[in-house]
């Protein structure tokens, strides 16, 4: 018998014994939430399907709004109703404020030293405080408003010059959001110079971001069968790919950091972070490290670009499918803004019907359909069910927003439901109303929610105000494919390909350069 065969048999025996110990001999004081019967070893992994938020929504219809699964050897509980989500994210928020271990956070995100995956504690509070004060505060958002406005203006001019050629809208939106964010973060565009030109560093960065999105969506068996030898063997090669990608990101971000240390002008977020390195921010006298700075930069680009561009793409797709709603939004924009200029952020609060449209977009197309996972620090009881310590929590944001017991005709695009006289006239999307929580809720709510809202609303309002839209290849509106492709963010299965038809006077598109 070869050494490889001996190793394989040994691993199989260890896994089987671990399975018996963790599943057969362990008893709980109260029943676990209901759920499908798990398979030996792999648990309920086959039940997740290719589009997990769809599969989990169907399971919730059968077993109820609080669902228990075992993925490998990991306990997972899924919240699929607003009331259950509130129990986890409001009543028991403190108990579910940390993230479970995962290979992506370990190998790509600087071993949990970032904001998104850091354990709940003093270091996470430090990072949250710094970003809240210097990047996402009302003052910071106002200071950086001209940058957002300028990048959306560049996008608009590019669309106005497209002529008869169709464009893939999602790609252009991603360039716009990434460049707006990179100018705020370190004072320069990532994708070219704003005139459609690119360079090798821009292409490298784009490739890295795309690879992160792919790797983050890959299943790594070592995350669910916590036996160290599986992590060490890396049978699927996922960890190896992540380590190589991390090295590329670290070199890229490290070069930018060193450049700023030598030539900092103090006008962007990275310069601010560098200036804060010697300050004590937490009660233990902790200071910001270079690693945490690079991890923050990584977070912003992986969490703050695709989310905004994909949501805007969904918004335009829905409005193309509903021409009467599109015409009503354009009528409101013409009334409030006029036709001699483009929309500004200061116009947005006065666009009441448009705000209802955007809430409906966030309801039907949350950028993160399954919330980023949390983990229980202690055992607890939810709705009479026992939730063990170290249980992973997933909130099915997508299913909650389509709950027929809450929403009338939940699959229909109806902005009127958020207007006076509608079913949810006072609901917001900022984590206060659990029926629609596209940014999450509680302590680990999306840190960049305010920036994301502004960017998505500004891009969508500008595109609707500035253009009429015609689908490429003569496709009729009712035939537009609205299928989802599951990944780190909720992307369209078929990218939106359109002809932008300018509807304003030519001078209106030239106010921003």
N, C-alpha and C positions, 0 to 999 in steps of 0.2 A: 504493500500500500504506500502510495507516495505521500510526501509531506503535505501537499496541497489537499489530498483527500482526507488526511488526518485532521488538518485544520478545519476543513468544511464540516466534518462530522462533529468536531468539538464545538464549533460555533452553533450548530443546530441543536446540540444537547443543552448548551448554556441558555440559548434562547427559549427552548421548551421548558426548562426548569424555572427560568425567570417568569415565564408565562403562568406556570402552575402556581408559583408563590404569590404573584400579584393579582391573580384573578380567581383562583379556586379557594384559597385558604383565608381570604380577607373578607370580613363582614363589616357592614355599616349599621349604625344605630337606627337609621330611618331609611326608607326606600330612596333610591336614586331616581331622577326624572325618567320618564318612559323613553323608549327608543328601540330601534331595530336590534335584533340579536346579533352580536358581533361574531365574526369568524375567529377561529383560533389564530393566535399570533398577530395577524394583520388587522384584527378588529373590524371596524366599520369603514375602512378605507375604500372598499368597492362601492359603498353607498354614496360617496362624495361625487361621483360622476365627473364629466369633463367640464361642467359649469357648476361649481359647488353651490353657489347661492340659489340656483334653480332647484338642484337636487334636495337641498336642505329645506327649501320652502315646501316642496312636495311631502317630505317626511313630516314637517310640522302640521300639515293638513291631516295626516293620519294619526300622529301621536300627541299633538297638542303644541302650544306655543313655547313650552320649555322642553327641550329635547336633550337626551344624554346619548353620547356616542363614545366609543373607545377607538381612537386612531392609533393602531399599534398597541402600545401599553399606556398611552396617555389618555386620561379622562378629559372629555370635552363636553361642555354644555353650550347649547345654542339658544339664544333668545330670539323669538320670532313674532313677538307682539309688543306694542308700546308699553303695556302695563308690566310685562316681564322685564323688558329692557330697563324700565325705571327702577325696578327692584335691584337690578345689578348695578346700574350706572349712577343711581341717586342714593337709594337707601344703603346699599353695600359698596358704594364707590371706593371708600378707603381700602377695603379688603381686596378690591380688584384693580389696584393702581399700578401694578408692575406687569412686565411682559414675560411670557414664557421663553425659555432658552430656544434659540434656533440658529442654524448654521449661517444664515445670511447676516444676522447681526454680529455673530462671532467673527466671521471671516472677511466680510466686506465693510461693515459699519464700525470698524475699529474696536472690536471686542466689547460692544455695549457701551462705548464711551460717547455715544451720540445722544441727541435729544429724543429721537423716536423710540429707541429700544433700551435706553438706560433704565436700570432698576429704579423704582420709586425710592427717593431718598434725597440727601443733601446735594449730591452732584446733579441729579435731574432738576432739582429746584433751582440750582445755580444757572444751568443752561436755559431753563424756562424763563427765569427772571431777566437774563441778559437779552434774549430774543424778544421778550414781551416789551421791554423798555426801549431797545435800540433798533428794532426792525418792524415790530407789529403794533407799536403804540399809535395813538391817534396822531401825535406829532410826527412820528417817523413816516407814517403813511402819507401825511400831508406833504412832508419834505420831499418824498420820492415821487409824488404825483406827476410832475412834469416828465419824468422818465417814462412812466407808463403811458402817458398821453402821447409822447413822441413816438414810441414804438408802435402803438396802435395806429398812429398817423402814417407811419412807414408801411405797415401792413395794408392800410386802406389805399394808399397811392399805388402799391404794387398790384392790388386787385383791380383798381381803376384802369391800369395799363395792360391788363391781361388780354383785352380785345376779345377775339372769338375763340381763343384757346381755353379749354376747360382746365380747372385747377383742382388738385387734391387739397381741400380746405384744411384738413387736419394737419398736414405738414406745415403749411404756412402759419397756422395758429401756434403750433409748437415752437417754431422759430421765433415768433413774436413774444410768447411767454418766457422762453428761455433767455432771449436777449434782454428783455425788461428786467428779469431777475438777476442776470449776470452783471448788468450795469449797476444795479443796487448793491450787489454783493461785493464785487471787486472792480467796478468802474470801467468795464469794457464789455463789448458784445462777445458772445461765444461763437455765434454763427455769422461770420463775415463782417462786413462793414456797414450793413444795413441797406446796401444797394444790390443785394442778390449774389455777391461774390463771397467766396469761402476760402479757407486756407487749410493746411494740413492739420494744425492744432484743432481747428473747429471740427473737422471730420473725425479726428480721433476722439474728441469729447463726445460727439454725437454717437459714435459706435459704442463707447463705454456706457452711456446712459441706456441705450437700447439693450445692451447685454445685461445690465442690472435688471431691467424689466423682465427679461427672459428667465434669468437665473432665479429671481425672487419668486417666480411662479412655478418653479420645478419642485417636485416632491423629493425630499431627501429622507430615505428610510431611517437614517441615524437620528433624525429629530424625533421619531416616534417609537423607536425601540432603543431606549437609552442604555445600551451596553457599549462600553468604551471601545471594545475591539472593533465594532462596526464603524465607529467614527474613525478609528485609526486606519482601517482597511479602505474606507471610502470606495465601496464597491461600485457605485454609480459614477464616480469621478466628479460629483457636484462640488465637494469641498475644494478639490484641486482647481477647478475652474474659478471658484470664488476667490481663492488665494491669489491666483494670477491677475484677476480683475482688480482686486484690492491693490496690488502692487502698482498697476497702471494708474489707478485713481490717486494713490498716494504720491506717486511721482508728479502727476499733473497738478494736484492741489498743493503739494509741497513747493513746487517751483513758483506758483502764484504767491504763496505765503512768503517765501524768501524774497521775491521781487518787491512785495509790499513792505517788508521790513526795511529794505534798503531805499525804497522810493515812495514811502507813504505820504499821501497828500491829505489824508484825513477826511475825504469826502464820500467814502463808501463804508459799507458795513464791516468789511474785513479790516480796514484801517482802524475802525472803532474797536474791534475785537483786540487787535494788536496793542492799542493804547490802554486797554483794560487789563492786560495780562498781569500787571503788578498790583492790581487792586484786590482786596479781600472782599468777597461777596457773601460767603456763607458764615454761619455761626462758628464754624471750626477753623476759620481763617484760610479756607481753600482759595486757590488761584486758578485761573483759566490756563490750560496747557495748550501747546501746539497741536497735540493730538485731538483734543476736544474742538479746537477751531476748525481743523480739517474735517472732523466728523460732522460738525454743524454745516459746513459748506456742502458736504455730500448729501446730508438730509434735505437741504433746501432744493437742490437740483433734482433729486430723485422723487421728492414728494410734492414739489411745487410747480412742476412744468406740465407733465402729462395730465395731471388732474384738471388743471384749468383749461387746457386746449381741448381735451376730450369732452368736457362738459359743454363747452361752447359749440363744438361740432354737433353734439346731440341737439342743442337748442336750435341751431339753424335747420337741422334735418326735420325736427318736429314742426317748425314754422313753415317749411316748404310743403310738408304734408297737410298743413292746415292753412290754406291761403286766406281764409276769412279772418283768422286770428292774426296772421302776418299783416294783413291790411289794417286791422284795428290798431296794432302796435305802431305801424308806420304813421297812421293818422295822429296818434298821440304824440309821437316824436316830432312830426311836422308842426303840431300845435304848440308844443313846449319849446322846442329847439329852433324851429324854422328850417329853411332849406338853404341858407347862405353859409352855414358852417356845420362842422361835425359835432357830435355829442361830446360833452365833457363830464367828468365825474360829478361836478356840482349839479348837473342836470338830473342825475339818477334818482335822487329822493323825490323828485316831482313827477316821476313817470309811474303812476300808480298801477295802471293796467300792465305795464311792462314788468313791474315788480312781481305781480301775480303770475305772469308767464314764467319768470325765472324760478319762482318757488315750485311751480309745476314741473319744470325741467329737473330741478334738484330732487323732486319726489320720485319721478319715474326713472331718472338716470343718475343715481348717486355715483360719484367717481370711485368710491370704495364700497362696493356692494356688501361685502363682509368686512366688518370693522377689523382693524388690526387687533390681534389677539391680546387678551389680558390673562392674568393668572391669579388664583386665589391664594392669599397669604395664610389664611386660616380656614378651617371648615366652617360652613354656615348653612342656614336653612332658607330656601326660597320657595314660596308657595307650598310649604309642607314637605318639600323634597330636600334630601341631604346632598350638599355639595362638598365633596372632600377637599382637603388642602391640596394645593398644586393642581387644581383643575383649570384647564384652559377655557376661557370664555370667548365665544364668537357671537357677535350681534348681527343678525341678518337684516341689515338696514334696508336692503332691496325688498325683502318680503314684508317688513313692517309697513313700508310706504305703499304697499299694494294689498293691504289687509281689507277684504270686503266687509268686515264687521265695522270698520272705521270709515272707509271711503266709498262713496257712491260711484258705481262704474269705475273701479280703480284702475283699469287698463286704458281708460280714455284720457286723452290730453285735454283737460278742462281747466284753464286758469281761473275761471269764475268761482271755483270752489274756495279761492283765497280772497275773494272780494266781499264787501258787505252783502249779507244775504246768502252767502255761500256756506258750505259746511264747516270751513275752518278759516274764518275771516281774519282772526288775530294770530294765527300760527306763524311762527318764524322758523328759520332753518339753523338757528344758532345754538342748538342743544337744550332749549328750554321746553320744547314740545316734542315728546318722544315719538309722536306719530310720523315725524319727518326729521331725521337726524343725519343728513349727509356728511356732516363733519364730526360725527360722534357726539359724546356728551361726557360730563364729569371732568375729573382731574386730567385725564389723558385726551381731552378733546383736541382736535387739530389745532396746533399752535398758530398756523398761518391762515386760519379761517377768514379773518378780516381782509387780508391781502387777497386771498383767493376769491372772495365775494366781489371785491372791487374789480379785479382783473376780468373775471368772467362776465360781469354785468357790463363793463365798459366795452369789451370786445363785441359782445352780442348786440348791444344797443347800436354801436357804430356800424356793424355789418348790416343790421336790419334797416337803419336809417339811410345808409349810403347806397344800398344796392337792392335791386330785385334779383331773384335767383331762379335759374333755369337748370334743371338736371342735365347732365351730359348724355350724349348718345340718344337724345329724344325720349328719355325715360319719363313716364307719366308719374305725377306725385304719388298717386295711390299705389304704385308699384315699387316705391322706394324700400329697399331692404333695411329693416330695423333690427336685425339680429345682433346679439352681443357676442363678443369674443372675450372670454374670461382671461384676465391677467392681473398684474399688480393694480392696474386701474381698469375701469370699465370702458373698453374700446369698442368701436363699431366693428362688426365682422367684415363688412364691406366699407372701405373708406368712402367718404362723401365726395363725389366728383361733380363739380358744378361750373356753370358759367355765371360770373358776377356781372350784372348789368347795372351800370351807374344810373342813379335816379336823381342826383343833385346836379346843380350847375358845376362846370369844370373847376371854377375857382374854389369851391368848397373842399376839394380834395388836396389843396396845396397849402393849407394853413400850417401844417406840421411838416418838418423835414427830418 
